[in-house]
Amino acid sequence: MVLLLLGISYIDIRRHRIPNWSLLLILVIQMSRGFPHRNFWIIPILTCVSWICFTFLHVGAGDLKLISMLLICGISVEHYTAFFMGFAGGALATSVLWLIYFRSFRISVPLAPAITTGFFASVF
């Protein structure tokens, strides 16, 4: 799972895309583990929040699908706070590095590294 998330982050940095096959691999990994975290109750909440983020904040659909997949079957409910704190810290660090490197925010900032940081914060 760690290598998969690092690969997703690399692809997002290079191409600004999160491929659907990678999300399918996360699902297959969780299914092979017997779905240790069954947070299916959060699906209606994620649907509403994802629609708002996609429509008004222009967050990419791949980023939203990755967050949703991890929250539904990759992270236990007790670790959601650590996930969001790690995600916020990773997003801030990614934004600062992106601003230093490109000297502007004219292009979108990849969120997969921040999502991966949130996952690491919630698991380790």
C-alpha positions as CSV (number, residue, x, y, z in Angstrom):
1,M,0.0,0.0,0.0
2,V,2.9,2.4,0.8
3,L,4.6,1.8,-2.5
4,L,1.3,2.2,-4.3
5,L,0.6,5.6,-2.7
6,L,4.1,6.8,-3.4
7,G,3.6,5.8,-7.0
8,I,0.3,7.6,-7.2
9,S,2.0,10.7,-5.8
10,Y,4.7,10.5,-8.4
11,I,2.2,10.2,-11.2
12,D,0.2,13.1,-9.8
13,I,3.3,15.3,-9.6
14,R,4.4,14.4,-13.1
15,R,1.1,14.3,-15.0
16,H,-1.5,15.9,-12.7
17,R,-3.6,12.8,-12.9
18,I,-4.6,10.0,-10.6
19,P,-5.3,6.9,-12.7
20,N,-8.4,4.8,-12.0
21,W,-6.4,1.6,-12.1
22,S,-4.5,2.8,-9.0
23,L,-7.7,3.3,-7.1
24,L,-8.9,-0.2,-8.2
25,L,-5.6,-1.6,-6.8
26,I,-6.3,0.1,-3.4
27,L,-9.7,-1.6,-3.4
28,V,-8.2,-5.0,-4.4
29,I,-5.6,-4.7,-1.6
30,Q,-8.3,-3.9,0.9
31,M,-10.5,-6.7,-0.3
32,S,-7.5,-9.2,0.0
33,R,-7.1,-8.0,3.6
34,G,-10.8,-8.7,4.2
35,F,-11.8,-5.0,4.4
36,P,-10.3,-4.3,7.9
37,H,-12.1,-0.9,7.9
38,R,-15.7,-0.9,6.8
39,N,-16.6,2.7,6.9
40,F,-19.5,2.5,4.4
41,W,-21.6,4.9,6.4
42,I,-19.4,7.8,5.3
43,I,-20.3,7.4,1.6
44,P,-23.3,9.9,1.6
45,I,-21.2,12.4,3.5
46,L,-18.2,12.0,1.1
47,T,-20.6,12.3,-1.9
48,C,-21.9,15.7,-0.7
49,V,-18.5,17.0,0.3
50,S,-16.9,15.8,-2.9
51,W,-19.5,17.5,-5.0
52,I,-19.0,20.8,-3.2
53,C,-15.2,20.5,-3.4
54,F,-15.3,19.6,-7.1
55,T,-17.9,22.3,-8.1
56,F,-16.8,25.3,-6.0
57,L,-13.2,24.7,-5.0
58,H,-12.1,23.0,-8.3
59,V,-10.5,20.1,-6.6
60,G,-9.7,17.3,-9.0
61,A,-11.9,14.3,-9.2
62,G,-9.0,11.9,-8.9
63,D,-7.9,13.5,-5.6
64,L,-11.4,13.3,-4.3
65,K,-11.7,9.6,-5.3
66,L,-8.4,8.8,-3.7
67,I,-9.4,10.5,-0.4
68,S,-12.8,8.7,-0.5
69,M,-11.2,5.3,-1.2
70,L,-8.8,5.7,1.7
71,L,-11.5,7.0,4.1
72,I,-13.9,4.2,3.2
73,C,-11.7,1.2,3.3
74,G,-8.1,2.2,4.2
75,I,-8.2,4.1,7.5
76,S,-10.1,3.4,10.7
77,V,-12.5,6.0,12.1
78,E,-10.3,6.5,15.1
79,H,-7.5,7.8,12.9
80,Y,-9.4,10.3,10.8
81,T,-8.1,13.2,12.8
82,A,-4.5,12.2,12.2
83,F,-5.3,11.7,8.5
84,F,-6.7,15.2,8.2
85,M,-3.9,16.8,10.2
86,G,-1.3,15.0,8.1
87,F,-3.2,16.0,4.9
88,A,-3.3,19.6,6.0
89,G,0.4,19.6,6.8
90,G,1.2,17.9,3.5
91,A,-0.9,20.3,1.5
92,L,0.8,23.2,3.1
93,A,4.3,21.8,2.5
94,T,3.4,20.9,-1.1
95,S,1.9,24.4,-1.8
96,V,5.0,26.1,-0.4
97,L,7.4,23.9,-2.4
98,W,5.3,24.4,-5.5
99,L,5.3,28.2,-4.9
100,I,9.1,28.2,-4.5
101,Y,9.7,26.0,-7.6
102,F,7.2,27.7,-10.0
103,R,7.1,31.2,-8.3
104,S,3.3,31.3,-8.8
105,F,0.1,29.3,-8.4
106,R,-0.9,29.6,-12.1
107,I,-1.0,25.8,-12.3
108,S,-2.8,23.4,-10.0
109,V,-1.0,21.9,-7.0
110,P,-1.0,18.1,-6.9
111,L,-2.7,16.8,-3.8
112,A,-1.7,13.1,-3.9
113,P,1.5,13.8,-2.0
114,A,-0.6,15.5,0.7
115,I,-3.1,12.7,0.8
116,T,-0.2,10.2,1.1
117,T,1.2,12.2,4.0
118,G,-2.2,12.1,5.7
119,F,-2.3,8.3,5.2
120,F,1.2,7.9,6.7
121,A,0.2,10.1,9.6
122,S,-2.9,8.0,10.3
123,V,-1.2,4.6,9.9
124,F,2.3,5.1,11.4
